[in-house]
Amino acid sequence: IWCLANDTQLHVNKSVDATIRSVVVGGLQTGVQYRVEVAAGTSAGLGVRSKPQLIILGNPHPLQTWGQMK
């Protein structure tokens, strides 16, 4: 899981085991726009990243909410 901000110091990356079906990603900053992408990794390597989803924590009118992601 990649949470990418305009400032590389604010990037947050997280890896999880294949059995995990949901995850809480900590360390994200309020008011920062993040581009969130996910991909699966196997012994063959990293798969194709998902379409980026934009989120802003603490914004009363978020660009994207998790329930709208496809």
For each residue, the residues with C-beta under 8 A, 3 or more apart:
1: 13 14 15 16 23 25 36 37 38
2: 11 13 35 36 37 38 49
3: 11 12 13 14 25 28 34 35 36
4: 11 34 35 36 37
5: 8 10 11 29 32 33 34 35
6: 10 32 33
7: 10 32
8: 5 11
9:
10: 5 6 7 29 32 34
11: 2 3 4 5 8
12: 3 25 26 27 28 34
13: 1 2 3
14: 1 3 23 25
15: 1 41
16: 1 20 23
17: 20
18: 40
19:
20: 16 17 23
21:
22:
23: 1 14 16 20
24:
25: 1 3 12 14 28
26: 12
27: 12
28: 3 12 25 32 34 57
29: 5 10 32 57
30: 57 58
31: 56 57 58 59
32: 5 6 7 10 28 29 56 57
33: 5 6 54 55 56 63
34: 3 4 5 10 12 28 54 55 56 57
35: 2 3 4 5 52 53 54
36: 1 2 3 4 52 53 54 55
37: 1 2 4 49 50 51 52 53
38: 1 2 49 50
39: 46 47 48 49 50
40: 18 46 47
41: 15 45 46 47
42: 45 47
43:
44:
45: 41 42
46: 39 40 41
47: 39 40 41 42
48: 39
49: 2 37 38 39 52
50: 37 38 39 53
51: 37 70
52: 35 36 37 49
53: 35 36 37 50 64 69
54: 33 34 35 36 63 64
55: 33 34 36 62 63 64 65 66
56: 31 32 33 34 59 62 63
57: 28 29 30 31 32 34
58: 30 31
59: 31 56 62 63
60:
61:
62: 55 56 59 65
63: 33 54 55 56 59
64: 53 54 55 68 69
65: 55 62 68 69
66: 55 69
67:
68: 64 65
69: 53 64 65 66
70: 51
